[in-house]
Amino acid sequence: MSTTNHKRNLSTENLNGSNKRVNLEGQQNQDISIDQDISIGSPDSTSNDIESIPVISEALTNGKWHDTINKVVKSVVSIHFAQTASFDCDPAIVSEATGFVVDSERGIILTNRHVVGAGPFWGYAIFDNHEEAVVKPIYRDPVHDFGFLKFDPKNIKYMEVQSLELKPDLAKVGTEIRVVGNDAGEKLSILAGFISRIDRNTPEYGGLTYNDFNTEYIQAAASASGGSSGSPVVNVDGYAVALQAGGSTEASTDFFLPVYRVLRALKCIQESLPVTRGTIQTQWMLRPFEECRRLGLSDEAEKRAREKFPEIIGLLVAEVILPEGPADQKIKEGDTLISINGIEISNFIKVDDILDSHVGEEVEIILQRGGEDIIVKCDVGNLHDITLSRYLEVGGASFNDMSYQMARIYAIPVKGVFINNATGSFFLDKQETTGWVIDTINDVDIPNLDKFIEVMKSIPDRSRVSMQFRHISDLHSPHNSTIYVDRHWCTSFRLATRNDETGLWDFTELGDALPPVPQSPRAVKFIDIPIDQPGCAQLSRSLVLVTSTIHIPVDAFPAIRKRQHGLVIDASKGLVIVSRNVVPHDCLDVHVVVAESVIIPARVKFLHPTQNFAIIQYDPSLIKTEVLTPKFSDVPLKRGDKATFVGYNYNSRVVTSETKVTDIASINVPRHVLSPRYRGSNLESVAFDTNLVSQCGSGVLADSDGTIRALWMSFLGEGGKDSDTIYKMGIDITELTPFIKDFTEGIDPIVKIVDAEFFGLSLVQARIRGVSDEWIEKIENSGKDRLQFLAVSRVSVPAVNQPKSNLEPGDIVLSIDNKPVYSITDITAKSTKNELNFKIVRRRQEIEVLVPTVEIKPTDHLVFWCGAVLQEPHHAVRQSMLNLPSQVYVTNRMQGSPARHYGISSTNFITHVNGIPTPTLDKFVEVVRQIGDNTYCKLRLVSFDNVPFAISIKTNYHYFPTGELKRDTKLNNWFDIEYDVKNKESKVSHI
C-alpha cells in the first residue's frame, strides 16, 4: 500500500545545510552552517560585524552598489525545502537555500540542482517582504548544478517581483561581484569578492554524493556558507553573471557555476521547448598545455590552439570514458580533444553546445593521441534517458537504476540496481546505508530495476532469499547474504515516477505480497558443549539464538536488528526466555535458530516491565530432534558460590569457564539521556569471577549437573546520538522462576509492580538520614551478606487511570507488609496485591504509607502524521518525568518530513491542534483528519523539559499521509489503518 513506507523507514535525525563545500584535498565535506547575520565583507574578511569593515559599508551606501543591491534583493528568495526520500546518492533532508527570480511573469526561480534535488521535493520560497509562495521543481539539469523552481506570481501581492537578467559573458577575471543571499527569509547576506578564475575545473565533493562535471567553474573569495547555495553572483550593474554553488571548507574560496547553459535551458522552458541534452558518456578535464604535451599533444597542435585561442591556458583531455557508452573503445583516457564536427574546441561550453544540438545524431571527433590526430565517430545519446526519474520502495528499502552520476564517478556502465537506502529487509551494514549494487537476488541476475521488480513480485512474504551484492566503492569485493523479506511491517511495494507537470512523484502500487510459505518440520543435530561436566554439555539442547528485526520505532527504539542467545524454559511449549535488549517490544519480527541449523518464527508472549527479560514462543512441532528443558535452581545465589559459566561470544561461539559469584548488588541501568527507552531497573545484579563475561552478550551460570543458577544478559542503557552503552550482568534464576512456573502451567502472569526505582543505601548514610538504631541493629543481625537499606531514587508518573504512588524520592524503606526489606527482591517479588503497606523513613520521620501496585501495559497504539511518529508516553518516559503534559508523545520523526522541517522534535508532547485540546491519541487523530492537504495548522507543544511553545506546520499527505497501528487484543497482533484524505476513507489490514 502506498502510505506505509514513509511511516516505516526512519533514520537518525539530522539537519544539513545546502551549500556544498569541499576541502583542499578534495574530500567530501558538507558545510552545515547557515548564515545568521548580515555578512558584508571583502574577499579576505571573515567578520560579520558591519562596523569592523567600513570600506565595504561605505561602498554599499554611497556608490552604485547601493542601488544595485536594492534592486537585486527584490529578486532573491530564501528557499525552505525538503527532499522527502533517499534517492540515488542523496539522503532525505530538510534544509534551506537561496534562489532568485529569472522570469517574474512565469514565476521561475533559479537555484542549484543539489537544492532542487534529483528526487522528490517540496518547499516554499520567502521573498524580501516575507511573503511566501509554494514552489515546485520544473527542471533539474542532468549534470550541471542548476535547476528551476516555479511559483504562482499571483501569490505575491504586496511587492513587485523583479527578474534578474542572466549575463554569462560579463564574468571576467577581476570583475567585482556580490553574492546576495537570504538567511531563513529574515536577514540579508551580502558577500563581496573579485572573480579570480573563470576556467577552474569543477570541485570534487567526494564519492557518494552529487558532483558537477564537464563545465568550467568560476572562482572567487567570498566566504559564503551553508544556506547560500543558489545565490546570484551579480556585477555592479545588477546582472547575474554566475550562480553560487559551493566552496572550500579550509579557505574563503567559493565556486560559481557559469550561467551559459542555464540561460539556454531557461529560454527553452520559456518557449515551451524541450531542454535537449546530449552525451557521449565521457568526462573531460581542462589540462594545461604542459600536461597535454606530456599526454601526447603535438607541438603543431598546441601552436594552432594557442594562435586560435590566445586567452586559453590548456585543452580538454578525456578523463573517464564509461564502459558500454557511445565513446567506449573509441576515445581513450588521456586523449586531447581538438574538434567536434570541424569546430575547434577550447572550452566546455562549446562541447555542450554541439552535443545538445545533435542528440540522436552522429558527430565526428578529432583527438590527439601520441602526437597524431585520431578521428572517431560517436552517436550522441540523450542525457535525459540515463537521468533517473523513478525509484522503487519495497521491504523497507529504496532502489533506483544506476545513475550516470554514480557510474561516472566509479567508471562503470550505466546499468544495474543501486540501493539508495539499505534499510528494512535490505539492511546490509550499519555504517553504510547507500551505495550498494545488487548483482543477484534469489539466484536471479538483476540487470535493471524492472527485472528487480519482477523478481520481488515472485518472492513470498517472510521468505529468506540469497542476495549477492557489492559496494560501488569496492566493486572487487562481492558479498553474499541472506535477506529476510518483510512485506507485512514494511508493506509498501510501489514505484515512484517523477511528474514535472505537477512537481510531485506519482506512485504506482505493484501488488500485495504473496502469502508466506508454510515451514516443514526439520531434524537438527545438537553438538554437546565441549566440557567435562555432562550436565552442562547437554545445555546446547536448551540454548537457542534469538534474532529480532525492528522496523517500527516504538518506544524510541530505532529500526535495527539484534541477536542474542536465549534459554528454553519449556521445550514442549516452545517457550524461550531472552533479554529485552533483543526483544524491546512486540511490534517486530522475532525468530529462533535451533542448533545453528533451522530458523523458526516466534512471537512475543511476555515483556517484563523492569527485569529486562522477555518470553517468546516458537512452534516446537517444527523441530523433530528433542530440545531439552533444563532444571532450574530454587536456591538463590550467594557471594562465593561456585558454578560453570556457559556463554556465547561476539562470534556466537560457545565458551565456558569455572567461576564463582563475586558480587550481588542492587542497581538500575542508567537512563538514555536523549530519548528515554526501556532499561532494566530494580535489578539484583550478579557478577562472576571470569574474564569471559566481558566477551559474551548472553549465556547462563549452571551447576555441574546443568542446573541453571543465573542468566547472563545484555542491557541497553545510556547512549549518545550515535551510540549506546551496553551493560552486561547476571540475573539470579530464582528471580525469574515464578514467571517461568506460570508459563509452564499455561498461566499468563499478571505483573504488578511498585512503580518506583530503588537503590542500595549504606548503614552510615541511613543513620545520617534518620533511620533509628533499632532498625540498623535489625539489619546488622539479619544474617545477610549485604547490610543495606533501600531508598527511593525516582517515582514514575502514573499512566492514565492508574493511582499515584505515595512514595517520594528519598524515602528509605524499612518493611513491606510488616516484613523487613533487605534486598531489592523483597520489593520486586511477584505479587497480585493491589497495594502494599510500606514502612518508611521520610524526612527523619518513621511513617507508614499504602503504596499501590500497577500493571505496565506495553505500547499498543501508534499514529503517523506529517512524518511524526506518535504514541502514548511509554514507561521509560514516565520513569523520567515529574508530570505528563499530554498523552500524545513524539517518539520519532522522519527524514525529509514536515515534522522535521517545522520543528517538531522527538520527546515533544502535542497538547493542542488549531486550539483544540488533544489529550489522547484518538482525539488527536479525530482533529487532524479534519485538516486538508497542503494546509497550515497550529500546534501547541511542550518540550521534554516542560517548556511550552507553538509552531505552525503545513501538511503534506502525498508523501506523509496519516495512519495508525493498533494492537488487536483479541487476536494479539497488530493491524494497520490508512487514511485517504481525498475520499475521507480508511483502509484496515492485519499484519
LUMKEPA-358653 format. One record per residue (C-alpha): y, z, x. Coordinates in steps of 0.5 Angstrom, whole numbers, padded with zeros to 4 digits, always signed. Example, Ala and Ser with C-alpha at 12.3 -4.5 7.8 and 13.67 -1.06 7.14 Angstrom:
BEGIN
-0009+0016+0025 -0002+0014+0027 
END
This chain:
BEGIN
+0000+0000+0000 +0007-0001+0002 +0010+0005+0003 +0006+0010+0007 +0006+0007+0014 +0013+0009+0015 +0012+0016+0012 +0006+0017+0016 +0008+0015+0023 +0012+0020+0026 +0014+0021+0033 +0018+0026+0037 +0026+0026+0036 +0031+0023+0040 +0038+0019+0040 +0039+0013+0044 +0046+0010+0045 +0046+0003+0045 +0049+0001+0051 +0044-0002+0056 +0045+0001+0063 +0042-0001+0070 +0041+0003+0076 +0043+0000+0083 +0035-0001+0085 +0034-0005+0078 +0030+0001+0075 +0031+0001+0067 +0035+0007+0065 +0039+0007+0058 +0045+0011+0058 +0045+0015+0052 +0052+0018+0052 +0057+0016+0047 +0065+0015+0049 +0068+0021+0046 +0075+0020+0047 +0081+0015+0048 +0079+0013+0055 +0085+0009+0059 +0084+0008+0066 +0084+0003+0072 +0077+0000+0074 +0076+0006+0079 +0078+0011+0074 +0073+0016+0071 +0078+0020+0068 +0079+0021+0060 +0086+0024+0061 +0091+0020+0059 +0097+0024+0063 +0093+0023+0069 +0094+0015+0069 +0101+0014+0068 +0101+0007+0070 +0096+0004+0065 +0099+0008+0060 +0106+0005+0061 +0103-0002+0061 +0100-0001+0054 +0106+0002+0051 +0112-0003+0055 +0108-0009+0056 +0105-0015+0053 +0098-0011+0053 +0101-0006+0048 +0102-0012+0043 +0095-0015+0044 +0091-0008+0044 +0095-0007+0037 +0092-0014+0034 +0085-0013+0037 +0084-0006+0034 +0084-0009+0027 +0078-0014+0029 +0074-0009+0033 +0069-0005+0029 +0064+0001+0030 +0057+0000+0028 +0053+0005+0026 +0046+0002+0025 +0038+0004+0025 +0032+0000+0028 +0027+0002+0023 +0021+0000+0026 +0018-0001+0033 +0018-0008+0035 +0016-0012+0041 +0018-0007+0047 +0024-0004+0043 +0022+0003+0039 +0025+0005+0033 +0032+0009+0034 +0039+0011+0031 +0045+0009+0035 +0052+0007+0035 +0055+0001+0038 +0061-0004+0037 +0063-0011+0035 +0068-0015+0033 +0070-0020+0027 +0070-0027+0029 +0070-0030+0022 +0074-0026+0018 +0073-0031+0012 +0066-0031+0012 +0065-0024+0015 +0062-0025+0021 +0061-0020+0027 +0059-0021+0034 +0055-0016+0037 +0050-0015+0042 +0042-0017+0041 +0040-0011+0043 +0044-0008+0037 +0042-0013+0032 +0035-0012+0035 +0029-0016+0034 +0026-0012+0029 +0028-0009+0022 +0035-0007+0022 +0040-0003+0017 +0047-0001+0018 +0054-0001+0017 +0061-0002+0020 +0067+0002+0020 +0074-0001+0021 +0080+0001+0024 +0083+0004+0018 +0076+0008+0017 +0074+0003+0011 +0066+0002+0011 +0062-0004+0010 +0055-0005+0010 +0052-0011+0015 +0046-0015+0015 +0044-0019+0021 +0044-0026+0020 +0042-0028+0027 +0040-0026+0034 +0039-0030+0040 +0032-0031+0042 +0034-0030+0050 +0042-0028+0051 +0044-0021+0049 +0048-0023+0043 +0047-0023+0035 +0051-0024+0029 +0052-0019+0023 +0055-0021+0016 +0059-0016+0012 +0063-0018+0005 +0070-0018+0006 +0072-0016-0001 +0069-0009+0001 +0075-0008+0006 +0081-0007+0001 +0086-0003+0005 +0087-0007+0011 +0088-0015+0013 +0081-0016+0017 +0083-0021+0023 +0079-0025+0027 +0078-0025+0035 +0078-0032+0038 +0073-0034+0043 +0075-0037+0049 +0070-0037+0055 +0074-0042+0059 +0079-0036+0060 +0074-0032+0064 +0076-0033+0071 +0076-0028+0078 +0082-0024+0078 +0083-0024+0070 +0086-0017+0068 +0082-0015+0062 +0081-0010+0057 +0074-0007+0054 +0076-0005+0047 +0071-0001+0043 +0070+0005+0038 +0067+0011+0038 +0064+0013+0032 +0069+0010+0028 +0074+0015+0030 +0077+0014+0037 +0079+0008+0040 +0077+0007+0047 +0080+0002+0052 +0078+0001+0059 +0082-0003+0064 +0079-0008+0069 +0079-0014+0073 +0074-0019+0073 +0071-0020+0080 +0065-0025+0079 +0063-0030+0074 +0057-0032+0077 +0052-0026+0077 +0045-0026+0075 +0043-0022+0069 +0042-0015+0070 +0035-0012+0070 +0034-0006+0066 +0026-0005+0067 +0020-0008+0065 +0018-0006+0058 +0025-0007+0055 +0029-0013+0053 +0033-0017+0059 +0037-0023+0058 +0036-0028+0063 +0038-0036+0064 +0045-0035+0064 +0051-0032+0068 +0054-0026+0067 +0061-0023+0069 +0062-0017+0073 +0068-0012+0073 +0069-0005+0074 +0071-0002+0067 +0066+0004+0067 +0064+0003+0060 +0059+0008+0057 +0054+0008+0051 +0057+0006+0045 +0061+0001+0048 +0056-0005+0047 +0058-0011+0043 +0066-0009+0045 +0070-0015+0046 +0073-0016+0053 +0080-0019+0052 +0085-0022+0056 +0093-0021+0056 +0093-0026+0050 +0088-0023+0046 +0083-0028+0047 +0075-0025+0047 +0073-0028+0054 +0067-0024+0054 +0062-0019+0051 +0061-0012+0053 +0053-0012+0055 +0051-0007+0060 +0053-0003+0066 +0051+0001+0072 +0049+0008+0072 +0051+0009+0079 +0057+0006+0079 +0063+0004+0075 +0061-0004+0075 +0060-0007+0068 +0056-0013+0066 +0059-0018+0061 +0056-0024+0057 +0060-0030+0057 +0061-0033+0050 +0060-0040+0051 +0053-0040+0048 +0056-0035+0043 +0061-0040+0041 +0056-0046+0040 +0052-0041+0035 +0058-0039+0031 +0060-0046+0030 +0053-0048+0028 +0053-0042+0023 +0060-0043+0020 +0058-0051+0019 +0051-0048+0016 +0047-0052+0021 +0041-0049+0025 +0042-0046+0031 +0038-0050+0035 +0035-0047+0042 +0030-0051+0047 +0026-0048+0052 +0021-0051+0058 +0019-0043+0059 +0022-0043+0065 +0026-0038+0068 +0032-0040+0073 +0036-0035+0078 +0042-0037+0082 +0041-0037+0089 +0046-0038+0095 +0046-0045+0099 +0043-0041+0105 +0037-0038+0101 +0036-0045+0097 +0035-0048+0104 +0030-0043+0106 +0026-0045+0100 +0027-0053+0101 +0033-0055+0099 +0035-0061+0104 +0042-0062+0108 +0044-0068+0104 +0042-0065+0097 +0047-0059+0099 +0052-0063+0101 +0052-0067+0095 +0052-0061+0091 +0058-0058+0095 +0062-0064+0094 +0061-0065+0087 +0062-0057+0085 +0066-0054+0090 +0067-0048+0087 +0060-0046+0087 +0056-0042+0092 +0049-0044+0090 +0044-0047+0086 +0039-0045+0080 +0032-0044+0083 +0025-0043+0079 +0023-0036+0079 +0018-0036+0073 +0014-0041+0070 +0010-0039+0064 +0003-0041+0064 +0001-0046+0059 +0008-0047+0058 +0011-0054+0058 +0013-0054+0065 +0006-0051+0067 +0003-0055+0073 +0010-0059+0074 +0015-0054+0076 +0013-0049+0082 +0016-0043+0084 +0022-0044+0089 +0024-0051+0086 +0031-0052+0086 +0034-0055+0080 +0038-0062+0082 +0039-0065+0075 +0036-0066+0068 +0037-0073+0064 +0041-0075+0070 +0046-0070+0069 +0047-0066+0076 +0046-0058+0074 +0051-0053+0077 +0050-0047+0072 +0046-0044+0067 +0051-0047+0061 +0049-0054+0063 +0042-0053+0062 +0043-0049+0056 +0047-0055+0053 +0042-0060+0055 +0035-0056+0052 +0039-0054+0046 +0040-0061+0044 +0034-0064+0046 +0029-0060+0042 +0022-0063+0041 +0024-0069+0046 +0022-0070+0053 +0027-0069+0059 +0027-0072+0066 +0028-0066+0071 +0029-0067+0078 +0028-0062+0083 +0028-0061+0091 +0021-0058+0094 +0020-0058+0101 +0026-0063+0102 +0024-0068+0098 +0026-0070+0091 +0021-0068+0085 +0021-0072+0079 +0018-0069+0073 +0018-0070+0065 +0017-0064+0060 +0017-0063+0053 +0023-0059+0050 +0020-0053+0046 +0023-0050+0040 +0025-0043+0043 +0025-0040+0036 +0018-0042+0035 +0016-0037+0040 +0021-0032+0038 +0018-0026+0034 +0019-0026+0026 +0014-0022+0024 +0010-0015+0025 +0003-0012+0022 +0002-0005+0020 -0005-0002+0020 -0009+0004+0022 -0002+0008+0023 +0000+0003+0029 +0004-0003+0029 +0003-0010+0032 +0006-0017+0034 +0004-0023+0037 +0006-0023+0045 +0014-0025+0045 +0017-0029+0050 +0021-0023+0053 +0015-0020+0055 +0011-0026+0057 +0017-0028+0062 +0017-0021+0065 +0010-0021+0067 +0009-0029+0068 +0003-0029+0063 +0002-0034+0057 +0006-0033+0050 +0000-0031+0047 -0004-0025+0045 -0003-0019+0040 +0002-0014+0043 +0001-0006+0041 +0008-0004+0040 +0007+0003+0037 +0000+0005+0039 -0001+0011+0034 -0006+0013+0029 -0012+0010+0030 -0010+0006+0036 -0007+0012+0040 -0009+0010+0047 -0005+0014+0052 +0000+0020+0050 +0004+0018+0056 +0005+0010+0053 +0005+0008+0046 +0007+0001+0047 +0006-0005+0052 -0002-0005+0050 -0005-0012+0049 -0011-0013+0045 -0017-0017+0048 -0023-0016+0043 -0024-0011+0037 -0031-0010+0034 -0033-0015+0040 -0029-0021+0037 -0024-0024+0041 -0016-0024+0039 -0012-0029+0041 -0007-0028+0036 -0004-0024+0030 -0007-0028+0025 -0014-0027+0028 -0013-0020+0029 -0011-0019+0021 -0018-0023+0019 -0022-0018+0024 -0019-0012+0021 -0020-0014+0014 -0027-0014+0015 -0028-0007+0018 -0029-0001+0013 -0025+0005+0013 -0027+0011+0017 -0031+0006+0022 -0032+0006+0029 -0031+0000+0033 -0030-0002+0040 -0024-0005+0043 -0022-0008+0050 -0015-0008+0052 -0010-0008+0058 -0003-0005+0059 +0002-0011+0060 +0004-0008+0067 -0003-0008+0069 -0007-0014+0067 -0012-0013+0072 -0015-0007+0069 -0019-0008+0063 -0020-0001+0059 -0026+0000+0053 -0025+0005+0048 -0028+0006+0041 -0023+0006+0035 -0023+0010+0029 -0021+0006+0024 -0016+0010+0019 -0014+0007+0012 -0014+0013+0008 -0009+0017+0011 -0005+0011+0014 -0006+0007+0008 -0001+0001+0010 -0004-0006+0011 +0002-0010+0011 +0005-0016+0014 +0013-0016+0015 +0017-0022+0016 +0024-0023+0017 +0029-0026+0012 +0035-0028+0015 +0038-0029+0008 +0037-0022+0005 +0038-0019+0012 +0031-0015+0010 +0024-0016+0013 +0019-0018+0007 +0013-0014+0006 +0006-0017+0004 +0000-0013+0002 -0006-0015+0006 -0011-0012+0001 -0014-0005+0000 -0019-0002+0005 -0027-0004+0005 -0031+0003+0003 -0034+0007+0009 -0041+0005+0010 -0046+0011+0009 -0049+0014+0015 -0056+0015+0016 -0060+0021+0019 -0061+0021+0026 -0065+0024+0031 -0062+0027+0037 -0065+0030+0044 -0062+0037+0046 -0062+0039+0053 -0062+0046+0055 -0057+0049+0059 -0059+0050+0066 -0059+0058+0066 -0065+0062+0068 -0064+0066+0061 -0068+0062+0056 -0064+0065+0050 -0057+0063+0053 -0061+0056+0055 -0062+0055+0048 -0055+0055+0046 -0054+0048+0047 -0057+0047+0040 -0051+0051+0037 -0045+0049+0040 -0042+0042+0038 -0036+0038+0040 -0031+0038+0034 -0025+0033+0034 -0019+0032+0030 -0015+0026+0028 -0008+0028+0025 -0004+0023+0022 +0001+0027+0018 +0006+0032+0021 +0004+0038+0016 +0007+0045+0018 +0011+0042+0024 +0004+0039+0028 +0005+0033+0031 +0001+0027+0030 -0004+0028+0035 -0012+0028+0037 -0015+0034+0039 -0022+0036+0041 -0026+0043+0043 -0033+0046+0042 -0035+0050+0036 -0040+0054+0035 -0045+0053+0029 -0046+0059+0024 -0051+0057+0019 -0055+0051+0021 -0058+0050+0014 -0051+0049+0011 -0048+0045+0017 -0042+0051+0018 -0038+0051+0025 -0033+0056+0027 -0028+0053+0031 -0021+0054+0034 -0015+0053+0029 -0012+0049+0036 -0016+0044+0034 -0016+0044+0026 -0009+0047+0025 -0009+0045+0017 -0013+0041+0013 -0009+0034+0012 -0013+0031+0017 -0020+0028+0019 -0025+0032+0023 -0032+0030+0026 -0037+0034+0030 -0041+0031+0035 -0048+0034+0036 -0052+0033+0043 -0046+0028+0045 -0050+0023+0041 -0048+0023+0034 -0042+0023+0031 -0042+0026+0024 -0036+0027+0019 -0034+0034+0017 -0029+0037+0012 -0025+0044+0013 -0028+0050+0009 -0023+0055+0011 -0017+0057+0015 -0016+0064+0017 -0008+0065+0017 -0008+0070+0023 -0014+0070+0027 -0014+0063+0030 -0021+0060+0027 -0023+0055+0022 -0029+0054+0019 -0031+0047+0018 -0038+0044+0015 -0042+0037+0016 -0048+0035+0012 -0054+0038+0016 -0058+0032+0013 -0055+0027+0018 -0059+0031+0024 -0066+0030+0024 -0067+0035+0030 -0067+0042+0029 -0060+0045+0030 -0060+0053+0031 -0056+0058+0028 -0055+0064+0034 -0056+0071+0033 -0049+0075+0032 -0048+0082+0035 -0046+0087+0031 -0043+0092+0037 -0036+0091+0039 -0035+0089+0046 -0032+0095+0051 -0029+0094+0057 -0034+0094+0063 -0040+0090+0058 -0044+0085+0062 -0045+0078+0059 -0046+0071+0060 -0040+0066+0059 -0042+0059+0057 -0036+0055+0057 -0034+0047+0057 -0029+0045+0062 -0024+0039+0061 -0029+0034+0062 -0033+0037+0056 -0039+0039+0061 -0042+0046+0060 -0041+0051+0066 -0044+0058+0066 -0043+0065+0070 -0045+0072+0069 -0039+0076+0068 -0036+0083+0065 -0031+0085+0060 -0024+0087+0064 -0019+0088+0058 -0018+0088+0051 -0011+0088+0049 -0007+0087+0042 -0003+0081+0043 +0001+0076+0039 +0001+0069+0041 +0009+0067+0043 +0012+0063+0038 +0014+0056+0038 +0022+0056+0039 +0024+0049+0037 +0019+0048+0031 +0015+0054+0028 +0008+0052+0027 +0001+0056+0027 +0000+0061+0032 -0005+0067+0033 -0002+0074+0031 -0005+0081+0031 -0011+0079+0035 -0015+0083+0040 -0016+0079+0046 -0022+0080+0050 -0021+0078+0058 -0027+0076+0062 -0028+0077+0070 -0029+0070+0072 -0025+0064+0074 -0029+0059+0070 -0025+0061+0064 -0019+0058+0066 -0022+0051+0067 -0025+0052+0060 -0022+0051+0053 -0028+0053+0049 -0034+0057+0050 -0038+0063+0048 -0040+0070+0051 -0047+0072+0050 -0052+0077+0052 -0058+0074+0056 -0062+0073+0049 -0057+0069+0047 -0054+0074+0042 -0046+0072+0041 -0041+0077+0043 -0035+0073+0043 -0032+0066+0042 -0027+0063+0048 -0022+0059+0044 -0015+0056+0046 -0009+0058+0042 -0003+0054+0041 +0004+0057+0043 +0011+0057+0045 +0013+0050+0048 +0019+0046+0049 +0021+0039+0047 +0016+0035+0051 +0010+0040+0052 +0007+0046+0049 +0003+0052+0052 -0004+0053+0051 -0007+0060+0051 -0014+0062+0052 -0017+0068+0050 -0024+0071+0048 -0024+0074+0040 -0030+0079+0039 -0035+0076+0034 -0035+0083+0030 -0028+0081+0028 -0031+0075+0025 -0038+0077+0022 -0035+0079+0016 -0033+0072+0014 -0039+0069+0017 -0043+0073+0013 -0039+0071+0007 -0040+0063+0008 -0048+0064+0010 -0049+0068+0003 -0045+0062+0000 -0039+0066-0002 -0032+0063-0001 -0028+0069+0002 -0021+0071+0000 -0017+0074+0005 -0011+0079+0004 -0007+0081+0010 -0001+0085+0011 +0004+0080+0013 +0007+0083+0019 +0006+0083+0026 +0004+0089+0030 +0004+0091+0038 +0001+0096+0042 +0006+0102+0044 +0004+0107+0049 +0004+0114+0048 +0010+0115+0052 +0014+0110+0048 +0011+0113+0042 +0013+0120+0044 +0020+0118+0045 +0021+0114+0038 +0019+0121+0035 +0011+0121+0034 +0009+0128+0033 +0005+0132+0039 -0001+0133+0033 -0001+0125+0033 -0001+0124+0040 -0007+0129+0041 -0011+0126+0036 -0010+0119+0039 -0012+0122+0046 -0018+0126+0043 -0021+0120+0040 -0025+0118+0045 -0023+0110+0045 -0022+0107+0052 -0015+0105+0050 -0010+0110+0048 -0004+0107+0044 -0001+0107+0037 +0001+0100+0034 +0008+0099+0032 +0011+0093+0027 +0015+0088+0031 +0016+0083+0025 +0015+0082+0018 +0014+0076+0014 +0019+0073+0009 +0014+0073+0003 +0012+0067-0001 +0014+0065-0008 +0011+0070-0013 +0009+0075-0007 +0011+0082-0006 +0016+0084-0001 +0013+0088+0005 +0015+0095+0005 +0014+0095+0013 +0020+0095+0017 +0021+0092+0025 +0020+0099+0029 +0015+0102+0024 +0010+0106+0028 +0003+0106+0024 -0001+0113+0024 -0006+0111+0019 -0008+0107+0013 -0011+0110+0007 -0012+0116+0011 -0016+0113+0017 -0012+0114+0023 -0011+0107+0027 -0013+0106+0034 -0013+0098+0034 -0011+0092+0031 -0018+0091+0028 -0016+0097+0024 -0011+0093+0020 -0014+0087+0020 -0021+0089+0018 -0023+0085+0012 -0020+0088+0005 -0020+0086-0002 -0015+0091-0004 -0008+0089-0007 -0004+0095-0003 -0006+0100+0003 -0003+0107+0004 +0001+0107+0011 +0003+0113+0014 +0008+0111+0019 +0014+0114+0023 +0021+0111+0022 +0027+0113+0025 +0023+0119+0027 +0021+0121+0020 +0014+0121+0018 +0013+0118+0011 +0008+0114+0007 +0009+0107+0004 +0005+0103+0000 +0004+0096+0003 +0002+0090-0001 -0003+0085+0002 -0002+0078+0000 -0006+0071+0001 -0004+0066+0005 -0004+0059+0002 -0005+0053+0006 +0000+0048+0005 -0001+0043-0001 +0005+0039-0002 +0009+0034+0002 +0015+0030+0000 +0017+0024+0004 +0024+0022+0002 +0029+0018+0006 +0025+0019+0012 +0025+0026+0012 +0018+0030+0011 +0019+0036+0006 +0014+0042+0005 +0015+0049+0003 +0016+0054+0008 +0009+0055+0011 +0007+0061+0014 +0010+0060+0021 +0017+0059+0018 +0016+0066+0014 +0014+0069+0020 +0020+0067+0024 +0026+0068+0019 +0029+0074+0015 +0030+0070+0009 +0029+0063+0006 +0035+0059+0003 +0030+0054-0001 +0023+0052-0002 +0025+0045+0001 +0024+0045+0008 +0024+0039+0013 +0018+0039+0017 +0020+0033+0021 +0024+0026+0020 +0022+0019+0022 +0025+0015+0027 +0030+0010+0025 +0031+0013+0018 +0037+0015+0014 +0035+0023+0015 +0035+0022+0023 +0042+0018+0022 +0046+0022+0018 +0044+0029+0021 +0038+0032+0017 +0034+0036+0022 +0027+0039+0023 +0028+0046+0021 +0033+0045+0016 +0033+0047+0009 +0036+0043+0003 +0039+0047-0003 +0043+0042-0007 +0043+0035-0008 +0049+0032-0011 +0051+0039-0013 +0044+0040-0017 +0040+0046-0014 +0034+0044-0011 +0030+0051-0010 +0023+0047-0011 +0020+0041-0008 +0018+0039-0016 +0026+0040-0017 +0028+0036-0011 +0023+0030-0013 +0026+0030-0020 +0033+0030-0018 +0032+0025-0012 +0029+0020-0017 +0035+0019-0021 +0039+0017-0014 +0039+0009-0014 +0037+0005-0007 +0043+0004-0002 +0047+0010-0006 +0050+0015-0002 +0049+0022-0005 +0051+0029-0002 +0046+0034+0001 +0048+0042+0002 +0043+0044+0007 +0042+0051+0011 +0040+0051+0018 +0034+0055+0021 +0040+0060+0024 +0042+0060+0016 +0049+0056+0018 +0050+0052+0011 +0053+0045+0012 +0054+0039+0008 +0052+0032+0009 +0052+0025+0005 +0046+0021+0006 +0045+0013+0004 +0038+0012+0001 +0034+0006+0004 +0028+0005-0001 +0026-0001+0002 +0024+0002+0009 +0024+0009+0007 +0021+0010+0000 +0020+0016-0004 +0013+0019-0004 +0009+0025-0005 +0002+0028-0002 -0001+0034-0006 -0008+0037-0006 -0013+0037-0012 -0015+0044-0012 -0021+0042-0017 -0024+0036-0012 -0021+0040-0006 -0018+0034-0003 -0011+0030-0003 -0008+0025-0007 -0002+0020-0006 +0004+0019-0010 +0008+0013-0009 +0014+0012-0013 +0017+0005-0015 +0025+0006-0015 +0026-0001-0018 +0021+0000-0024 +0021+0007-0024 +0014+0008-0024 +0009+0011-0020 +0002+0010-0017 -0003+0015-0015 -0009+0015-0011 -0014+0019-0008 -0015+0020+0000 
END
